[in-house]
């Protein structure tokens, strides 16, 4: 006896399918068709740092001025330019530190491998692979002695 043959389901016609689904937007470009975005250097790369400090919110100004003075005290020969939108201080070609300002806090960024900076009070944050940072809020007291010590260490590294 012959086995029964199952009938294949009938394929839907394209006319019926388009009636149920919305038409594709021809103006919409596919992600694959877009050319990769090319980034050039930032417009502020190498700019003087005075403009950066002048643009900061008033609640951060006093602390930024104190940090700026402490950096100048630790390394009077340091030069400062804008890189990645923030002031980077360097001695020669070596980075001393960087200062980042946000709406509600400031970061003092200190480069160096793990164990570079003594931090018995645990004030520094970050994983420490290439450096650490101190996060300062306007309501926080500035740990002057610790910052001076870290900046002296950073200046010594940058000079070496």
Secondary structure, 3 states (H helix, E strand, C coil): CCCCCCCCCCCCCHHHHHHHCCCCCCCCCCCCCCCCCCCCCCCCCCCCCHHHHHCCCHHHHHHHHHHHHHHHHHCCCCEEEEECCEEEEEECCEEEEEEEECCCEEEEEEECCCCCCCCCCCCEECCCCCEEEEEEECCCCCCHHHHHHHHHHHHHHHHC
